[in-house]
Amino acid sequence: MGLQGRAALVGAAQYKPEKYMSAPRMFHLEQIADLATQALDDAGMTLRDVDGLITSGAYFHEASSFVPAMVGEYLGVPLNFAEVIDLGGASSVGMVWRAAAAIELGLCDTVLCVIPSRMAPMSPHDDHAMEVMRSSRFGGHSTRFGAPEAEMDLPYGHMAQNTGYAMIAQRYAAQHGYDVAAMARICVDQRFNACHNPGAMFYGQPITVDDVLNSRMVADPLRMLEIVMPVAGGGAMIVTRADKARSLRHRPVLVAGCGEHVHSKSPTYAHDMLAMPIGPASRKAFAMAGLKPADMHMAQIYDCYTITVLLTLEDAGFCAKGEGMRFLREHDFTFQGNFPMNTHGGQLSFGQPGSAGGMTQVIEAMQQIQGRAGERQLARHDLAYVSGTGGVMSEQGALVLRGDQ
């Protein structure tokens, strides 16, 4: 059972990352229409081709429910398949396999996957400061009466993402050791890639290992340059039938394998803090595709923090558990290196536009396989591994993408 490679990514669009205060404000419906138009044009299609929709709903500005119906109405598109996804940074990976599954089931032919991540205009009655306080009081996501996070995490100082990822990194250090210079090289190599990507937030701004190690400590052992920078942005992708894809503008990128796993929201409740959901998700994706990690020509790994990358490399099977530091020291992660990873710069250097952050990795894999990555184009570019991470390593997904022959 599993996907049969009968659905393909054919086009995409994304806004250039910008600082929130300088980015244009657009209603989410406007962003979706704009991104959809660009992505469909990239694929060589129009809105008349779309009969499926997956979007994010948790922070949708114009509605808190019935979001797909509102979006379909705004676009003027009748839908045979519609879904809202709420997996944080794993949403984009989750969108792709859900779209592929719906197409393979015959529910629809073409799915628009889209996440608006620019801020919407404020009305004269909006109190933005109060909204921020309400949505993430003390840096938490679930601060309402009765939420486990509100009772068991926040009162004890486990607040927001930084402390959760730092706690996991400290646990890793205690169990396997920790090489800060090796971890810093993730940032340096990805910044090198971003310096060859005019669309990246930190294009033209190289850094060194010393820059990383001398940056401000935020949550021990994580320093500022090891933590992603949230930005305004957004993206859209088009998934369609593989047979239809072969008549379109670009090389079809087949969805060959997928996996998803969710084990807890907070590390507080994790059975083993170092056993990531990406392990079972990746094993399922590789098995479904009939491939293994060593077959991949590139890895586009969700990189909200450097520790996320290290643990994904281990649990996805690119190296053994506890061997991650050695793997980091022995490999070059630039697009010119022996393990091309996050060739667009990763979110650490491309920028993280909200939940569309994970879409930057999927889009980079698609464009690499299609041979459209410009100066950073890989020589071997037929097979890609892509991961997504939501929450604090709480919900993760994996894709194996393959270029059509």
Solvent accessible surface area in square Angstrom, and as a share of the most:
residue,aa,sasa,rsa
1,M,241,1.08
2,G,34,0.33
3,L,18,0.09
4,Q,107,0.47
5,G,9,0.08
6,R,134,0.49
7,A,1,0.00
8,A,0,0.00
9,L,0,0.00
10,V,0,0.00
11,G,0,0.00
12,A,7,0.05
13,A,12,0.09
14,Q,57,0.25
15,Y,17,0.06
16,K,112,0.47
17,P,4,0.03
18,E,51,0.23
19,K,118,0.50
20,Y,79,0.30
21,M,170,0.76
22,S,84,0.54
23,A,10,0.08
24,P,64,0.40
25,R,95,0.35
26,M,35,0.16
27,F,87,0.36
28,H,19,0.08
29,L,23,0.11
30,E,72,0.32
31,Q,0,0.00
32,I,1,0.00
33,A,28,0.22
34,D,50,0.26
35,L,0,0.00
36,A,1,0.00
37,T,81,0.47
38,Q,78,0.34
39,A,0,0.00
40,L,3,0.02
41,D,89,0.46
42,D,29,0.15
43,A,0,0.00
44,G,36,0.35
45,M,11,0.05
46,T,62,0.36
47,L,57,0.28
48,R,215,0.79
49,D,44,0.23
50,V,6,0.04
51,D,23,0.12
52,G,0,0.00
53,L,1,0.01
54,I,0,0.00
55,T,0,0.00
56,S,20,0.13
57,G,10,0.10
58,A,58,0.45
59,Y,161,0.61
60,F,15,0.06
61,H,83,0.37
62,E,49,0.22
63,A,19,0.15
64,S,113,0.73
65,S,63,0.41
66,F,169,0.70
67,V,4,0.02
68,P,24,0.15
69,A,67,0.52
70,M,59,0.26
71,V,0,0.00
72,G,6,0.06
73,E,141,0.63
74,Y,110,0.42
75,L,22,0.11
76,G,61,0.59
77,V,13,0.08
78,P,116,0.73
79,L,49,0.25
80,N,103,0.53
81,F,34,0.14
82,A,49,0.38
83,E,55,0.25
84,V,58,0.33
85,I,7,0.03
86,D,98,0.51
87,L,21,0.11
88,G,25,0.24
89,G,7,0.07
90,A,2,0.01
91,S,2,0.01
92,S,0,0.00
93,V,1,0.00
94,G,1,0.01
95,M,0,0.00
96,V,0,0.00
97,W,60,0.21
98,R,45,0.16
99,A,0,0.00
100,A,0,0.00
101,A,25,0.20
102,A,3,0.03
103,I,9,0.05
104,E,35,0.16
105,L,134,0.67
106,G,63,0.60
107,L,91,0.45
108,C,6,0.03
109,D,52,0.27
110,T,0,0.00
111,V,0,0.00
112,L,0,0.00
113,C,0,0.00
114,V,0,0.00
115,I,3,0.02
116,P,10,0.06
117,S,16,0.10
118,R,30,0.11
119,M,45,0.20
120,A,11,0.09
121,P,40,0.25
122,M,85,0.38
123,S,50,0.32
124,P,131,0.83
125,H,171,0.76
126,D,49,0.25
127,D,77,0.40
128,H,72,0.32
129,A,70,0.54
130,M,87,0.39
131,E,87,0.39
132,V,72,0.41
133,M,105,0.47
134,R,162,0.59
135,S,65,0.42
136,S,42,0.27
137,R,101,0.37
138,F,127,0.53
139,G,27,0.26
140,G,0,0.00
141,H,94,0.42
142,S,31,0.20
143,T,31,0.18
144,R,207,0.75
145,F,214,0.89
146,G,51,0.49
147,A,16,0.13
148,P,82,0.52
149,E,20,0.09
150,A,28,0.22
151,E,99,0.44
152,M,100,0.44
153,D,4,0.02
154,L,20,0.10
155,P,86,0.54
156,Y,167,0.63
157,G,42,0.40
158,H,27,0.12
159,M,75,0.34
160,A,39,0.30
161,Q,55,0.24
162,N,49,0.25
163,T,46,0.27
164,G,0,0.00
165,Y,1,0.00
166,A,6,0.04
167,M,69,0.31
168,I,3,0.01
169,A,0,0.00
170,Q,93,0.41
171,R,120,0.44
172,Y,0,0.00
173,A,36,0.28
174,A,84,0.65
175,Q,96,0.42
176,H,63,0.28
177,G,33,0.32
178,Y,50,0.19
179,D,40,0.21
180,V,76,0.44
181,A,43,0.33
182,A,3,0.03
183,M,0,0.00
184,A,0,0.00
185,R,59,0.21
186,I,0,0.00
187,C,2,0.01
188,V,31,0.18
189,D,12,0.06
190,Q,0,0.00
191,R,13,0.05
192,F,73,0.30
193,N,0,0.00
194,A,0,0.00
195,C,28,0.17
196,H,36,0.16
197,N,10,0.05
198,P,89,0.56
199,G,25,0.24
200,A,2,0.02
201,M,41,0.18
202,F,40,0.17
203,Y,105,0.40
204,G,51,0.49
205,Q,90,0.40
206,P,102,0.64
207,I,26,0.13
208,T,75,0.43
209,V,43,0.25
210,D,90,0.47
211,D,63,0.33
212,V,0,0.00
213,L,46,0.23
214,N,123,0.63
215,S,12,0.07
216,R,157,0.57
217,M,74,0.33
218,V,54,0.31
219,A,16,0.12
220,D,83,0.43
221,P,20,0.12
222,L,0,0.00
223,R,64,0.23
224,M,91,0.41
225,L,46,0.23
226,E,6,0.03
227,I,31,0.16
228,V,15,0.09
229,M,60,0.27
230,P,81,0.51
231,V,0,0.00
232,A,1,0.01
233,G,0,0.00
234,G,2,0.02
235,G,1,0.01
236,A,0,0.00
237,M,1,0.00
238,I,0,0.00
239,V,0,0.00
240,T,0,0.00
241,R,82,0.30
242,A,5,0.04
243,D,85,0.44
244,K,52,0.22
245,A,0,0.00
246,R,133,0.49
247,S,93,0.60
248,L,41,0.20
249,R,143,0.52
250,H,39,0.18
251,R,64,0.23
252,P,12,0.08
253,V,0,0.00
254,L,6,0.03
255,V,1,0.00
256,A,8,0.06
257,G,0,0.00
258,C,10,0.06
259,G,4,0.03
260,E,52,0.23
261,H,68,0.31
262,V,82,0.47
263,H,76,0.34
264,S,19,0.12
265,K,106,0.45
266,S,11,0.07
267,P,9,0.05
268,T,65,0.38
269,Y,110,0.42
270,A,23,0.18
271,H,192,0.86
272,D,67,0.35
273,M,46,0.21
274,L,4,0.02
275,A,49,0.38
276,M,8,0.04
277,P,0,0.00
278,I,0,0.00
279,G,2,0.02
280,P,47,0.30
281,A,0,0.00
282,S,0,0.00
283,R,148,0.54
284,K,124,0.52
285,A,0,0.00
286,F,10,0.04
287,A,79,0.61
288,M,50,0.23
289,A,24,0.19
290,G,65,0.63
291,L,46,0.23
292,K,118,0.50
293,P,27,0.17
294,A,88,0.68
295,D,39,0.20
296,M,19,0.09
297,H,28,0.13
298,M,4,0.02
299,A,1,0.00
300,Q,0,0.00
301,I,0,0.00
302,Y,8,0.03
303,D,0,0.00
304,C,9,0.06
305,Y,11,0.04
306,T,0,0.00
307,I,0,0.00
308,T,0,0.00
309,V,0,0.00
310,L,0,0.00
311,L,0,0.00
312,T,1,0.01
313,L,0,0.00
314,E,7,0.03
315,D,21,0.11
316,A,4,0.03
317,G,43,0.42
318,F,25,0.10
319,C,16,0.10
320,A,64,0.49
321,K,88,0.37
322,G,23,0.22
323,E,65,0.29
324,G,0,0.00
325,M,14,0.06
326,R,98,0.36
327,F,14,0.06
328,L,0,0.00
329,R,137,0.50
330,E,97,0.43
331,H,41,0.18
332,D,55,0.29
333,F,0,0.00
334,T,12,0.07
335,F,23,0.10
336,Q,129,0.57
337,G,20,0.20
338,N,99,0.51
339,F,30,0.12
340,P,23,0.15
341,M,0,0.00
342,N,0,0.00
343,T,0,0.00
344,H,3,0.01
345,G,0,0.00
346,G,0,0.00
347,Q,0,0.00
348,L,11,0.05
349,S,2,0.01
350,F,7,0.03
351,G,0,0.00
352,Q,26,0.11
353,P,3,0.02
354,G,34,0.33
355,S,32,0.21
356,A,1,0.01
357,G,0,0.00
358,G,0,0.00
359,M,1,0.00
360,T,1,0.01
361,Q,0,0.00
362,V,0,0.00
363,I,1,0.01
364,E,4,0.02
365,A,0,0.00
366,M,1,0.00
367,Q,41,0.18
368,Q,0,0.00
369,I,0,0.00
370,Q,20,0.09
371,G,39,0.37
372,R,79,0.29
373,A,3,0.03
374,G,58,0.56
375,E,130,0.58
376,R,21,0.08
377,Q,54,0.24
378,L,10,0.05
379,A,105,0.81
380,R,154,0.56
381,H,45,0.20
382,D,48,0.25
383,L,23,0.12
384,A,0,0.00
385,Y,0,0.00
386,V,0,0.00
387,S,0,0.00
388,G,0,0.00
389,T,3,0.02
390,G,1,0.01
391,G,29,0.28
392,V,15,0.09
393,M,3,0.01
394,S,4,0.03
395,E,36,0.16
396,Q,1,0.00
397,G,1,0.01
398,A,0,0.00
399,L,0,0.00
400,V,0,0.00
401,L,0,0.00
402,R,81,0.29
403,G,0,0.00
404,D,21,0.11
405,Q,169,0.75
